Amino acid sequence: MRQGTELFDADGVKLEPSDMMTERQRAADDDKRILAELPPHWAQFSERGR
């Protein structure tokens, strides 16, 4: 019998950098990621009041 080369990593066992982030930091990171993924646009939007 030979020892395998696979490494098993159960979720929740090791701490990851995202585990150390606060909810506010996660939200800010999500906002940055989403804004970076959006295509650029040159439209100007104005909201009309009634």
ModelCIF file with pLDDT and N, C-alpha, C, O atoms, coordinates in Angstrom:
data_MODEL
#
_entry.id   MODEL 
#
_entity.id                         1 
_entity.type                       polymer 
_entity.pdbx_number_of_molecules   1 
#
_entity_poly.entity_id                      1 
_entity_poly.type                           'polypeptide(L)' 
_entity_poly.nstd_linkage                   no 
_entity_poly.nstd_monomer                   no 
_entity_poly.pdbx_seq_one_letter_code       MRQGTELFDADGVKLEPSDMMTERQRAADDDKRILAELPPHWAQFSERGR 
_entity_poly.pdbx_seq_one_letter_code_can   MRQGTELFDADGVKLEPSDMMTERQRAADDDKRILAELPPHWAQFSERGR 
_entity_poly.pdbx_strand_id                 A 
#
loop_
_entity_poly_seq.entity_id 
_entity_poly_seq.num 
_entity_poly_seq.mon_id 
_entity_poly_seq.hetero 
1 1  MET n 
1 2  ARG n 
1 3  GLN n 
1 4  GLY n 
1 5  THR n 
1 6  GLU n 
1 7  LEU n 
1 8  PHE n 
1 9  ASP n 
1 10 ALA n 
1 11 ASP n 
1 12 GLY n 
1 13 VAL n 
1 14 LYS n 
1 15 LEU n 
1 16 GLU n 
1 17 PRO n 
1 18 SER n 
1 19 ASP n 
1 20 MET n 
1 21 MET n 
1 22 THR n 
1 23 GLU n 
1 24 ARG n 
1 25 GLN n 
1 26 ARG n 
1 27 ALA n 
1 28 ALA n 
1 29 ASP n 
1 30 ASP n 
1 31 ASP n 
1 32 LYS n 
1 33 ARG n 
1 34 ILE n 
1 35 LEU n 
1 36 ALA n 
1 37 GLU n 
1 38 LEU n 
1 39 PRO n 
1 40 PRO n 
1 41 HIS n 
1 42 TRP n 
1 43 ALA n 
1 44 GLN n 
1 45 PHE n 
1 46 SER n 
1 47 GLU n 
1 48 ARG n 
1 49 GLY n 
1 50 ARG n 
#
_struct_asym.id          A 
_struct_asym.entity_id   1 
#
loop_
_ma_qa_metric.id 
_ma_qa_metric.mode 
_ma_qa_metric.name 
_ma_qa_metric.software_group_id 
_ma_qa_metric.type 
1 global pLDDT . pLDDT 
2 local  pLDDT . pLDDT 
#
_ma_qa_metric_global.metric_id      1 
_ma_qa_metric_global.metric_value   77.70 
_ma_qa_metric_global.model_id       1 
_ma_qa_metric_global.ordinal_id     1 
#
loop_
_ma_qa_metric_local.label_asym_id 
_ma_qa_metric_local.label_comp_id 
_ma_qa_metric_local.label_seq_id 
_ma_qa_metric_local.metric_id 
_ma_qa_metric_local.metric_value 
_ma_qa_metric_local.model_id 
_ma_qa_metric_local.ordinal_id 
A MET 1  2 78.00 1 1  
A ARG 2  2 82.00 1 2  
A GLN 3  2 83.00 1 3  
A GLY 4  2 81.00 1 4  
A THR 5  2 83.00 1 5  
A GLU 6  2 81.00 1 6  
A LEU 7  2 76.00 1 7  
A PHE 8  2 74.00 1 8  
A ASP 9  2 69.00 1 9  
A ALA 10 2 72.00 1 10 
A ASP 11 2 68.00 1 11 
A GLY 12 2 64.00 1 12 
A VAL 13 2 73.00 1 13 
A LYS 14 2 74.00 1 14 
A LEU 15 2 76.00 1 15 
A GLU 16 2 75.00 1 16 
A PRO 17 2 76.00 1 17 
A SER 18 2 73.00 1 18 
A ASP 19 2 73.00 1 19 
A MET 20 2 78.00 1 20 
A MET 21 2 81.00 1 21 
A THR 22 2 86.00 1 22 
A GLU 23 2 86.00 1 23 
A ARG 24 2 90.00 1 24 
A GLN 25 2 89.00 1 25 
A ARG 26 2 86.00 1 26 
A ALA 27 2 90.00 1 27 
A ALA 28 2 91.00 1 28 
A ASP 29 2 89.00 1 29 
A ASP 30 2 89.00 1 30 
A ASP 31 2 89.00 1 31 
A LYS 32 2 90.00 1 32 
A ARG 33 2 88.00 1 33 
A ILE 34 2 86.00 1 34 
A LEU 35 2 83.00 1 35 
A ALA 36 2 85.00 1 36 
A GLU 37 2 84.00 1 37 
A LEU 38 2 78.00 1 38 
A PRO 39 2 75.00 1 39 
A PRO 40 2 72.00 1 40 
A HIS 41 2 69.00 1 41 
A TRP 42 2 66.00 1 42 
A ALA 43 2 66.00 1 43 
A GLN 44 2 68.00 1 44 
A PHE 45 2 68.00 1 45 
A SER 46 2 72.00 1 46 
A GLU 47 2 73.00 1 47 
A ARG 48 2 71.00 1 48 
A GLY 49 2 58.00 1 49 
A ARG 50 2 58.00 1 50 
#
loop_
_atom_site.group_PDB 
_atom_site.id 
_atom_site.type_symbol 
_atom_site.label_atom_id 
_atom_site.label_alt_id 
_atom_site.label_comp_id 
_atom_site.label_asym_id 
_atom_site.label_entity_id 
_atom_site.label_seq_id 
_atom_site.pdbx_PDB_ins_code 
_atom_site.Cartn_x 
_atom_site.Cartn_y 
_atom_site.Cartn_z 
_atom_site.occupancy 
_atom_site.B_iso_or_equiv 
_atom_site.pdbx_formal_charge 
_atom_site.auth_seq_id 
_atom_site.auth_comp_id 
_atom_site.auth_asym_id 
_atom_site.auth_atom_id 
_atom_site.pdbx_PDB_model_num 
ATOM 1   N N  . MET A 1 1  ? 0.844   -1.168 0.000   1.00 78.00 ? 1  MET A N  1 
ATOM 2   C CA . MET A 1 1  ? 0.000   0.000  0.000   1.00 78.00 ? 1  MET A CA 1 
ATOM 3   C C  . MET A 1 1  ? 0.899   1.243  0.000   1.00 78.00 ? 1  MET A C  1 
ATOM 4   O O  . MET A 1 1  ? 1.905   1.300  0.707   1.00 78.00 ? 1  MET A O  1 
ATOM 5   N N  . ARG A 1 2  ? 0.508   2.243  -0.815  1.00 82.00 ? 2  ARG A N  1 
ATOM 6   C CA . ARG A 1 2  ? 1.264   3.497  -0.869  1.00 82.00 ? 2  ARG A CA 1 
ATOM 7   C C  . ARG A 1 2  ? 0.435   4.620  -0.262  1.00 82.00 ? 2  ARG A C  1 
ATOM 8   O O  . ARG A 1 2  ? -0.795  4.604  -0.315  1.00 82.00 ? 2  ARG A O  1 
ATOM 9   N N  . GLN A 1 3  ? 1.125   5.587  0.311   1.00 83.00 ? 3  GLN A N  1 
ATOM 10  C CA . GLN A 1 3  ? 0.433   6.741  0.872   1.00 83.00 ? 3  GLN A CA 1 
ATOM 11  C C  . GLN A 1 3  ? 0.029   7.683  -0.257  1.00 83.00 ? 3  GLN A C  1 
ATOM 12  O O  . GLN A 1 3  ? 0.816   7.932  -1.170  1.00 83.00 ? 3  GLN A O  1 
ATOM 13  N N  . GLY A 1 4  ? -1.185  8.202  -0.199  1.00 81.00 ? 4  GLY A N  1 
ATOM 14  C CA . GLY A 1 4  ? -1.680  9.116  -1.227  1.00 81.00 ? 4  GLY A CA 1 
ATOM 15  C C  . GLY A 1 4  ? -1.068  10.496 -1.109  1.00 81.00 ? 4  GLY A C  1 
ATOM 16  O O  . GLY A 1 4  ? -0.441  10.830 -0.103  1.00 81.00 ? 4  GLY A O  1 
ATOM 17  N N  . THR A 1 5  ? -1.256  11.290 -2.145  1.00 83.00 ? 5  THR A N  1 
ATOM 18  C CA . THR A 1 5  ? -0.722  12.654 -2.153  1.00 83.00 ? 5  THR A CA 1 
ATOM 19  C C  . THR A 1 5  ? -1.814  13.699 -1.944  1.00 83.00 ? 5  THR A C  1 
ATOM 20  O O  . THR A 1 5  ? -1.519  14.894 -1.902  1.00 83.00 ? 5  THR A O  1 
ATOM 21  N N  . GLU A 1 6  ? -3.062  13.274 -1.814  1.00 81.00 ? 6  GLU A N  1 
ATOM 22  C CA . GLU A 1 6  ? -4.166  14.217 -1.631  1.00 81.00 ? 6  GLU A CA 1 
ATOM 23  C C  . GLU A 1 6  ? -4.151  14.768 -0.214  1.00 81.00 ? 6  GLU A C  1 
ATOM 24  O O  . GLU A 1 6  ? -3.783  14.089 0.744   1.00 81.00 ? 6  GLU A O  1 
ATOM 25  N N  . LEU A 1 7  ? -4.567  16.027 -0.119  1.00 76.00 ? 7  LEU A N  1 
ATOM 26  C CA . LEU A 1 7  ? -4.714  16.652 1.186   1.00 76.00 ? 7  LEU A CA 1 
ATOM 27  C C  . LEU A 1 7  ? -6.188  16.943 1.394   1.00 76.00 ? 7  LEU A C  1 
ATOM 28  O O  . LEU A 1 7  ? -6.839  17.529 0.529   1.00 76.00 ? 7  LEU A O  1 
ATOM 29  N N  . PHE A 1 8  ? -6.710  16.539 2.530   1.00 74.00 ? 8  PHE A N  1 
ATOM 30  C CA . PHE A 1 8  ? -8.111  16.751 2.840   1.00 74.00 ? 8  PHE A CA 1 
ATOM 31  C C  . PHE A 1 8  ? -8.233  18.004 3.696   1.00 74.00 ? 8  PHE A C  1 
ATOM 32  O O  . PHE A 1 8  ? -7.533  18.145 4.699   1.00 74.00 ? 8  PHE A O  1 
ATOM 33  N N  . ASP A 1 9  ? -9.113  18.906 3.305   1.00 69.00 ? 9  ASP A N  1 
ATOM 34  C CA . ASP A 1 9  ? -9.348  20.133 4.059   1.00 69.00 ? 9  ASP A CA 1 
ATOM 35  C C  . ASP A 1 9  ? -10.850 20.251 4.294   1.00 69.00 ? 9  ASP A C  1 
ATOM 36  O O  . ASP A 1 9  ? -11.603 20.608 3.388   1.00 69.00 ? 9  ASP A O  1 
ATOM 37  N N  . ALA A 1 10 ? -11.271 19.952 5.502   1.00 72.00 ? 10 ALA A N  1 
ATOM 38  C CA . ALA A 1 10 ? -12.688 20.057 5.837   1.00 72.00 ? 10 ALA A CA 1 
ATOM 39  C C  . ALA A 1 10 ? -13.057 21.525 6.013   1.00 72.00 ? 10 ALA A C  1 
ATOM 40  O O  . ALA A 1 10 ? -12.298 22.290 6.609   1.00 72.00 ? 10 ALA A O  1 
ATOM 41  N N  . ASP A 1 11 ? -14.209 21.919 5.501   1.00 68.00 ? 11 ASP A N  1 
ATOM 42  C CA . ASP A 1 11 ? -14.661 23.300 5.655   1.00 68.00 ? 11 ASP A CA 1 
ATOM 43  C C  . ASP A 1 11 ? -14.820 23.633 7.133   1.00 68.00 ? 11 ASP A C  1 
ATOM 44  O O  . ASP A 1 11 ? -15.359 22.845 7.910   1.00 68.00 ? 11 ASP A O  1 
ATOM 45  N N  . GLY A 1 12 ? -14.342 24.809 7.502   1.00 64.00 ? 12 GLY A N  1 
ATOM 46  C CA . GLY A 1 12 ? -14.503 25.256 8.873   1.00 64.00 ? 12 GLY A CA 1 
ATOM 47  C C  . GLY A 1 12 ? -13.395 24.820 9.808   1.00 64.00 ? 12 GLY A C  1 
ATOM 48  O O  . GLY A 1 12 ? -13.402 25.207 10.977  1.00 64.00 ? 12 GLY A O  1 
ATOM 49  N N  . VAL A 1 13 ? -12.441 24.028 9.337   1.00 73.00 ? 13 VAL A N  1 
ATOM 50  C CA . VAL A 1 13 ? -11.370 23.555 10.207  1.00 73.00 ? 13 VAL A CA 1 
ATOM 51  C C  . VAL A 1 13 ? -10.242 24.577 10.265  1.00 73.00 ? 13 VAL A C  1 
ATOM 52  O O  . VAL A 1 13 ? -9.770  24.926 11.347  1.00 73.00 ? 13 VAL A O  1 
ATOM 53  N N  . LYS A 1 14 ? -9.811  25.054 9.103   1.00 74.00 ? 14 LYS A N  1 
ATOM 54  C CA . LYS A 1 14 ? -8.740  26.049 9.039   1.00 74.00 ? 14 LYS A CA 1 
ATOM 55  C C  . LYS A 1 14 ? -9.339  27.441 8.957   1.00 74.00 ? 14 LYS A C  1 
ATOM 56  O O  . LYS A 1 14 ? -10.351 27.655 8.290   1.00 74.00 ? 14 LYS A O  1 
ATOM 57  N N  . LEU A 1 15 ? -8.708  28.385 9.641   1.00 76.00 ? 15 LEU A N  1 
ATOM 58  C CA . LEU A 1 15 ? -9.153  29.770 9.525   1.00 76.00 ? 15 LEU A CA 1 
ATOM 59  C C  . LEU A 1 15 ? -8.643  30.341 8.216   1.00 76.00 ? 15 LEU A C  1 
ATOM 60  O O  . LEU A 1 15 ? -7.479  30.162 7.857   1.00 76.00 ? 15 LEU A O  1 
ATOM 61  N N  . GLU A 1 16 ? -9.515  31.023 7.516   1.00 75.00 ? 16 GLU A N  1 
ATOM 62  C CA . GLU A 1 16 ? -9.162  31.686 6.270   1.00 75.00 ? 16 GLU A CA 1 
ATOM 63  C C  . GLU A 1 16 ? -9.221  33.186 6.494   1.00 75.00 ? 16 GLU A C  1 
ATOM 64  O O  . GLU A 1 16 ? -9.867  33.635 7.441   1.00 75.00 ? 16 GLU A O  1 
ATOM 65  N N  . PRO A 1 17 ? -8.561  33.979 5.644   1.00 76.00 ? 17 PRO A N  1 
ATOM 66  C CA . PRO A 1 17 ? -8.587  35.438 5.828   1.00 76.00 ? 17 PRO A CA 1 
ATOM 67  C C  . PRO A 1 17 ? -10.004 36.013 5.913   1.00 76.00 ? 17 PRO A C  1 
ATOM 68  O O  . PRO A 1 17 ? -10.249 36.962 6.657   1.00 76.00 ? 17 PRO A O  1 
ATOM 69  N N  . SER A 1 18 ? -10.927 35.436 5.152   1.00 73.00 ? 18 SER A N  1 
ATOM 70  C CA . SER A 1 18 ? -12.297 35.958 5.177   1.00 73.00 ? 18 SER A CA 1 
ATOM 71  C C  . SER A 1 18 ? -12.996 35.681 6.507   1.00 73.00 ? 18 SER A C  1 
ATOM 72  O O  . SER A 1 18 ? -13.967 36.358 6.846   1.00 73.00 ? 18 SER A O  1 
ATOM 73  N N  . ASP A 1 19 ? -12.511 34.688 7.267   1.00 73.00 ? 19 ASP A N  1 
ATOM 74  C CA . ASP A 1 19 ? -13.097 34.400 8.578   1.00 73.00 ? 19 ASP A CA 1 
ATOM 75  C C  . ASP A 1 19 ? -12.786 35.498 9.590   1.00 73.00 ? 19 ASP A C  1 
ATOM 76  O O  . ASP A 1 19 ? -13.508 35.664 10.573  1.00 73.00 ? 19 ASP A O  1 
ATOM 77  N N  . MET A 1 20 ? -11.717 36.242 9.351   1.00 78.00 ? 20 MET A N  1 
ATOM 78  C CA . MET A 1 20 ? -11.288 37.276 10.292  1.00 78.00 ? 20 MET A CA 1 
ATOM 79  C C  . MET A 1 20 ? -11.904 38.637 9.968   1.00 78.00 ? 20 MET A C  1 
ATOM 80  O O  . MET A 1 20 ? -11.704 39.595 10.714  1.00 78.00 ? 20 MET A O  1 
ATOM 81  N N  . MET A 1 21 ? -12.648 38.733 8.868   1.00 81.00 ? 21 MET A N  1 
ATOM 82  C CA . MET A 1 21 ? -13.242 40.009 8.457   1.00 81.00 ? 21 MET A CA 1 
ATOM 83  C C  . MET A 1 21 ? -14.563 40.235 9.178   1.00 81.00 ? 21 MET A C  1 
ATOM 84  O O  . MET A 1 21 ? -15.299 39.291 9.466   1.00 81.00 ? 21 MET A O  1 
ATOM 85  N N  . THR A 1 22 ? -14.852 41.496 9.464   1.00 86.00 ? 22 THR A N  1 
ATOM 86  C CA . THR A 1 22 ? -16.145 41.839 10.045  1.00 86.00 ? 22 THR A CA 1 
ATOM 87  C C  . THR A 1 22 ? -17.187 41.898 8.925   1.00 86.00 ? 22 THR A C  1 
ATOM 88  O O  . THR A 1 22 ? -16.842 41.903 7.743   1.00 86.00 ? 22 THR A O  1 
ATOM 89  N N  . GLU A 1 23 ? -18.433 41.942 9.302   1.00 86.00 ? 23 GLU A N  1 
ATOM 90  C CA . GLU A 1 23 ? -19.523 42.016 8.309   1.00 86.00 ? 23 GLU A CA 1 
ATOM 91  C C  . GLU A 1 23 ? -19.400 43.285 7.461   1.00 86.00 ? 23 GLU A C  1 
ATOM 92  O O  . GLU A 1 23 ? -19.669 43.271 6.260   1.00 86.00 ? 23 GLU A O  1 
ATOM 93  N N  . ARG A 1 24 ? -18.991 44.371 8.101   1.00 90.00 ? 24 ARG A N  1 
ATOM 94  C CA . ARG A 1 24 ? -18.836 45.640 7.388   1.00 90.00 ? 24 ARG A CA 1 
ATOM 95  C C  . ARG A 1 24 ? -17.700 45.549 6.360   1.00 90.00 ? 24 ARG A C  1 
ATOM 96  O O  . ARG A 1 24 ? -17.825 46.063 5.248   1.00 90.00 ? 24 ARG A O  1 
ATOM 97  N N  . GLN A 1 25 ? -16.593 44.894 6.734   1.00 89.00 ? 25 GLN A N  1 
ATOM 98  C CA . GLN A 1 25 ? -15.474 44.724 5.809   1.00 89.00 ? 25 GLN A CA 1 
ATOM 99  C C  . GLN A 1 25 ? -15.878 43.838 4.631   1.00 89.00 ? 25 GLN A C  1 
ATOM 100 O O  . GLN A 1 25 ? -15.497 44.102 3.490   1.00 89.00 ? 25 GLN A O  1 
ATOM 101 N N  . ARG A 1 26 ? -16.649 42.787 4.911   1.00 86.00 ? 26 ARG A N  1 
ATOM 102 C CA . ARG A 1 26 ? -17.118 41.900 3.833   1.00 86.00 ? 26 ARG A CA 1 
ATOM 103 C C  . ARG A 1 26 ? -18.013 42.657 2.862   1.00 86.00 ? 26 ARG A C  1 
ATOM 104 O O  . ARG A 1 26 ? -17.912 42.477 1.649   1.00 86.00 ? 26 ARG A O  1 
ATOM 105 N N  . ALA A 1 27 ? -18.897 43.513 3.400   1.00 90.00 ? 27 ALA A N  1 
ATOM 106 C CA . ALA A 1 27 ? -19.803 44.285 2.544   1.00 90.00 ? 27 ALA A CA 1 
ATOM 107 C C  . ALA A 1 27 ? -19.008 45.263 1.674   1.00 90.00 ? 27 ALA A C  1 
ATOM 108 O O  . ALA A 1 27 ? -19.309 45.420 0.491   1.00 90.00 ? 27 ALA A O  1 
ATOM 109 N N  . ALA A 1 28 ? -17.996 45.920 2.251   1.00 91.00 ? 28 ALA A N  1 
ATOM 110 C CA . ALA A 1 28 ? -17.174 46.855 1.487   1.00 91.00 ? 28 ALA A CA 1 
ATOM 111 C C  . ALA A 1 28 ? -16.397 46.118 0.403   1.00 91.00 ? 28 ALA A C  1 
ATOM 112 O O  . ALA A 1 28 ? -16.252 46.620 -0.711  1.00 91.00 ? 28 ALA A O  1 
ATOM 113 N N  . ASP A 1 29 ? -15.898 44.926 0.729   1.00 89.00 ? 29 ASP A N  1 
ATOM 114 C CA . ASP A 1 29 ? -15.161 44.127 -0.243  1.00 89.00 ? 29 ASP A CA 1 
ATOM 115 C C  . ASP A 1 29 ? -16.081 43.684 -1.382  1.00 89.00 ? 29 ASP A C  1 
ATOM 116 O O  . ASP A 1 29 ? -15.686 43.696 -2.548  1.00 89.00 ? 29 ASP A O  1 
ATOM 117 N N  . ASP A 1 30 ? -17.312 43.292 -1.034  1.00 89.00 ? 30 ASP A N  1 
ATOM 118 C CA . ASP A 1 30 ? -18.290 42.909 -2.061  1.00 89.00 ? 30 ASP A CA 1 
ATOM 119 C C  . ASP A 1 30 ? -18.615 44.091 -2.972  1.00 89.00 ? 30 ASP A C  1 
ATOM 120 O O  . ASP A 1 30 ? -18.699 43.936 -4.190  1.00 89.00 ? 30 ASP A O  1 
ATOM 121 N N  . ASP A 1 31 ? -18.798 45.279 -2.373  1.00 89.00 ? 31 ASP A N  1 
ATOM 122 C CA . ASP A 1 31 ? -19.093 46.472 -3.165  1.00 89.00 ? 31 ASP A CA 1 
ATOM 123 C C  . ASP A 1 31 ? -17.972 46.764 -4.155  1.00 89.00 ? 31 ASP A C  1 
ATOM 124 O O  . ASP A 1 31 ? -18.230 47.050 -5.324  1.00 89.00 ? 31 ASP A O  1 
ATOM 125 N N  . LYS A 1 32 ? -16.715 46.691 -3.684  1.00 90.00 ? 32 LYS A N  1 
ATOM 126 C CA . LYS A 1 32 ? -15.571 46.951 -4.569  1.00 90.00 ? 32 LYS A CA 1 
ATOM 127 C C  . LYS A 1 32 ? -15.524 45.928 -5.698  1.00 90.00 ? 32 LYS A C  1 
ATOM 128 O O  . LYS A 1 32 ? -15.283 46.280 -6.853  1.00 90.00 ? 32 LYS A O  1 
ATOM 129 N N  . ARG A 1 33 ? -15.754 44.667 -5.364  1.00 88.00 ? 33 ARG A N  1 
ATOM 130 C CA . ARG A 1 33 ? -15.705 43.608 -6.372  1.00 88.00 ? 33 ARG A CA 1 
ATOM 131 C C  . ARG A 1 33 ? -16.807 43.802 -7.412  1.00 88.00 ? 33 ARG A C  1 
ATOM 132 O O  . ARG A 1 33 ? -16.553 43.683 -8.611  1.00 88.00 ? 33 ARG A O  1 
ATOM 133 N N  . ILE A 1 34 ? -18.015 44.095 -6.968  1.00 86.00 ? 34 ILE A N  1 
ATOM 134 C CA . ILE A 1 34 ? -19.146 44.269 -7.885  1.00 86.00 ? 34 ILE A CA 1 
ATOM 135 C C  . ILE A 1 34 ? -18.926 45.482 -8.797  1.00 86.00 ? 34 ILE A C  1 
ATOM 136 O O  . ILE A 1 34 ? -19.181 45.409 -9.999  1.00 86.00 ? 34 ILE A O  1 
ATOM 137 N N  . LEU A 1 35 ? -18.454 46.592 -8.227  1.00 83.00 ? 35 LEU A N  1 
ATOM 138 C CA . LEU A 1 35 ? -18.224 47.789 -9.038  1.00 83.00 ? 35 LEU A CA 1 
ATOM 139 C C  . LEU A 1 35 ? -17.102 47.573 -10.047 1.00 83.00 ? 35 LEU A C  1 
ATOM 140 O O  . LEU A 1 35 ? -17.136 48.137 -11.141 1.00 83.00 ? 35 LEU A O  1 
ATOM 141 N N  . ALA A 1 36 ? -16.112 46.765 -9.692  1.00 85.00 ? 36 ALA A N  1 
ATOM 142 C CA . ALA A 1 36 ? -15.017 46.486 -10.619 1.00 85.00 ? 36 ALA A CA 1 
ATOM 143 C C  . ALA A 1 36 ? -15.481 45.588 -11.765 1.00 85.00 ? 36 ALA A C  1 
ATOM 144 O O  . ALA A 1 36 ? -14.917 45.642 -12.858 1.00 85.00 ? 36 ALA A O  1 
ATOM 145 N N  . GLU A 1 37 ? -16.506 44.761 -11.526 1.00 84.00 ? 37 GLU A N  1 
ATOM 146 C CA . GLU A 1 37 ? -16.987 43.834 -12.552 1.00 84.00 ? 37 GLU A CA 1 
ATOM 147 C C  . GLU A 1 37 ? -17.981 44.488 -13.513 1.00 84.00 ? 37 GLU A C  1 
ATOM 148 O O  . GLU A 1 37 ? -18.215 43.975 -14.607 1.00 84.00 ? 37 GLU A O  1 
ATOM 149 N N  . LEU A 1 38 ? -18.561 45.608 -13.111 1.00 78.00 ? 38 LEU A N  1 
ATOM 150 C CA . LEU A 1 38 ? -19.544 46.263 -13.970 1.00 78.00 ? 38 LEU A CA 1 
ATOM 151 C C  . LEU A 1 38 ? -18.858 46.901 -15.171 1.00 78.00 ? 38 LEU A C  1 
ATOM 152 O O  . LEU A 1 38 ? -17.761 47.443 -15.035 1.00 78.00 ? 38 LEU A O  1 
ATOM 153 N N  . PRO A 1 39 ? -19.480 46.847 -16.337 1.00 75.00 ? 39 PRO A N  1 
ATOM 154 C CA . PRO A 1 39 ? -18.889 47.529 -17.491 1.00 75.00 ? 39 PRO A CA 1 
ATOM 155 C C  . PRO A 1 39 ? -19.015 49.044 -17.317 1.00 75.00 ? 39 PRO A C  1 
ATOM 156 O O  . PRO A 1 39 ? -19.960 49.516 -16.684 1.00 75.00 ? 39 PRO A O  1 
ATOM 157 N N  . PRO A 1 40 ? -18.088 49.793 -17.862 1.00 72.00 ? 40 PRO A N  1 
ATOM 158 C CA . PRO A 1 40 ? -18.185 51.252 -17.733 1.00 72.00 ? 40 PRO A CA 1 
ATOM 159 C C  . PRO A 1 40 ? -19.380 51.781 -18.524 1.00 72.00 ? 40 PRO A C  1 
ATOM 160 O O  . PRO A 1 40 ? -19.745 51.220 -19.557 1.00 72.00 ? 40 PRO A O  1 
ATOM 161 N N  . HIS A 1 41 ? -19.961 52.821 -18.055 1.00 69.00 ? 41 HIS A N  1 
ATOM 162 C CA . HIS A 1 41 ? -21.070 53.445 -18.780 1.00 69.00 ? 41 HIS A CA 1 
ATOM 163 C C  . HIS A 1 41 ? -20.902 54.962 -18.718 1.00 69.00 ? 41 HIS A C  1 
ATOM 164 O O  . HIS A 1 41 ? -20.302 55.502 -17.788 1.00 69.00 ? 41 HIS A O  1 
ATOM 165 N N  . TRP A 1 42 ? -21.434 55.617 -19.709 1.00 66.00 ? 42 TRP A N  1 
ATOM 166 C CA . TRP A 1 42 ? -21.288 57.062 -19.797 1.00 66.00 ? 42 TRP A CA 1 
ATOM 167 C C  . TRP A 1 42 ? -22.641 57.766 -19.712 1.00 66.00 ? 42 TRP A C  1 
ATOM 168 O O  . TRP A 1 42 ? -22.742 58.960 -19.994 1.00 66.00 ? 42 TRP A O  1 
ATOM 169 N N  . ALA A 1 43 ? -23.658 57.040 -19.330 1.00 66.00 ? 43 ALA A N  1 
ATOM 170 C CA . ALA A 1 43 ? -24.989 57.638 -19.243 1.00 66.00 ? 43 ALA A CA 1 
ATOM 171 C C  . ALA A 1 43 ? -25.091 58.532 -18.018 1.00 66.00 ? 43 ALA A C  1 
ATOM 172 O O  . ALA A 1 43 ? -24.426 58.314 -17.006 1.00 66.00 ? 43 ALA A O  1 
ATOM 173 N N  . GLN A 1 44 ? -25.934 59.534 -18.136 1.00 68.00 ? 44 GLN A N  1 
ATOM 174 C CA . GLN A 1 44 ? -26.172 60.410 -17.010 1.00 68.00 ? 44 GLN A CA 1 
ATOM 175 C C  . GLN A 1 44 ? -27.629 60.238 -16.608 1.00 68.00 ? 44 GLN A C  1 
ATOM 176 O O  . GLN A 1 44 ? -28.537 60.440 -17.414 1.00 68.00 ? 44 GLN A O  1 
ATOM 177 N N  . PHE A 1 45 ? -27.836 59.863 -15.360 1.00 68.00 ? 45 PHE A N  1 
ATOM 178 C CA . PHE A 1 45 ? -29.178 59.607 -14.882 1.00 68.00 ? 45 PHE A CA 1 
ATOM 179 C C  . PHE A 1 45 ? -29.620 60.761 -13.982 1.00 68.00 ? 45 PHE A C  1 
ATOM 180 O O  . PHE A 1 45 ? -28.869 61.229 -13.126 1.00 68.00 ? 45 PHE A O  1 
ATOM 181 N N  . SER A 1 46 ? -30.825 61.193 -14.195 1.00 72.00 ? 46 SER A N  1 
ATOM 182 C CA . SER A 1 46 ? -31.370 62.224 -13.306 1.00 72.00 ? 46 SER A CA 1 
ATOM 183 C C  . SER A 1 46 ? -32.777 61.785 -12.914 1.00 72.00 ? 46 SER A C  1 
ATOM 184 O O  . SER A 1 46 ? -33.554 61.297 -13.736 1.00 72.00 ? 46 SER A O  1 
ATOM 185 N N  . GLU A 1 47 ? -33.069 61.969 -11.668 1.00 73.00 ? 47 GLU A N  1 
ATOM 186 C CA . GLU A 1 47 ? -34.365 61.562 -11.147 1.00 73.00 ? 47 GLU A CA 1 
ATOM 187 C C  . GLU A 1 47 ? -35.251 62.791 -11.056 1.00 73.00 ? 47 GLU A C  1 
ATOM 188 O O  . GLU A 1 47 ? -34.852 63.814 -10.500 1.00 73.00 ? 47 GLU A O  1 
ATOM 189 N N  . ARG A 1 48 ? -36.433 62.690 -11.592 1.00 71.00 ? 48 ARG A N  1 
ATOM 190 C CA . ARG A 1 48 ? -37.341 63.829 -11.556 1.00 71.00 ? 48 ARG A CA 1 
ATOM 191 C C  . ARG A 1 48 ? -38.265 63.697 -10.351 1.00 71.00 ? 48 ARG A C  1 
ATOM 192 O O  . ARG A 1 48 ? -38.849 62.640 -10.109 1.00 71.00 ? 48 ARG A O  1 
ATOM 193 N N  . GLY A 1 49 ? -38.384 64.787 -9.605  1.00 58.00 ? 49 GLY A N  1 
ATOM 194 C CA . GLY A 1 49 ? -39.301 64.801 -8.475  1.00 58.00 ? 49 GLY A CA 1 
ATOM 195 C C  . GLY A 1 49 ? -40.706 65.134 -8.934  1.00 58.00 ? 49 GLY A C  1 
ATOM 196 O O  . GLY A 1 49 ? -40.880 65.824 -9.939  1.00 58.00 ? 49 GLY A O  1 
ATOM 197 N N  . ARG A 1 50 ? -41.691 64.667 -8.233  1.00 58.00 ? 50 ARG A N  1 
ATOM 198 C CA . ARG A 1 50 ? -43.079 64.934 -8.621  1.00 58.00 ? 50 ARG A CA 1 
ATOM 199 C C  . ARG A 1 50 ? -43.678 65.987 -7.778  1.00 58.00 ? 50 ARG A C  1 
ATOM 200 O O  . ARG A 1 50 ? -44.842 66.340 -7.965  1.00 58.00 ? 50 ARG A O  1 
#
